[in-house]
Amino acid sequence: MDRQATLLFWKVGEVIMSPTGKLFKWGTFAYEAFLALPIIGGSFVVANAWAPLGIAFLLHAVAIIILLRERGPIIGNAVGVVTSVVALIPFVGWVMHAITAIILLVEGLSGARRNPRY
């Protein structure tokens, strides 16, 4: 990275997520929040033969790779990977999607004020 790009992402010891990192963080939040809707999310998953859980798994995996490169927060996406697997159990999946959405929301809101993860 050249100096100008470094200054764009680093600001006095704080990490500022790149637009791609923000997109994946907020995109996975929106997807998890949709899947956490009690009847609508479950119907969507069952109607598509549980394929949305595989899509969620891939989205979270890609987000983790991007955020690791940026030293961004990955806890919410790691919980999302676990949720994608555990969500095969109907009511456990619903609760896990809600928990994951909340964690991703908190990380997304506090992402610009975070110290770098080493």
HELIX and SHEET records of a PDB file:
HELIX    1   1 ARG A    3  PHE A    9  1                                   7    
HELIX    2   2 PRO A   19  LEU A   35  1                                  17    
HELIX    3   3 PRO A   38  ALA A   47  1                                  10    
HELIX    4   4 ALA A   51  GLU A   70  1                                  20    
HELIX    5   5 ILE A   75  VAL A   86  1                                  12    
HELIX    6   6 PRO A   90  SER A  110  1                                  21    
HELIX    7   7 GLY A  111  ARG A  113  5                                   3    
SHEET    1   A 2 TRP A  10  LYS A  11  0                                        
SHEET    2   A 2 GLU A  14  VAL A  15 -1                                        
END                                                                             
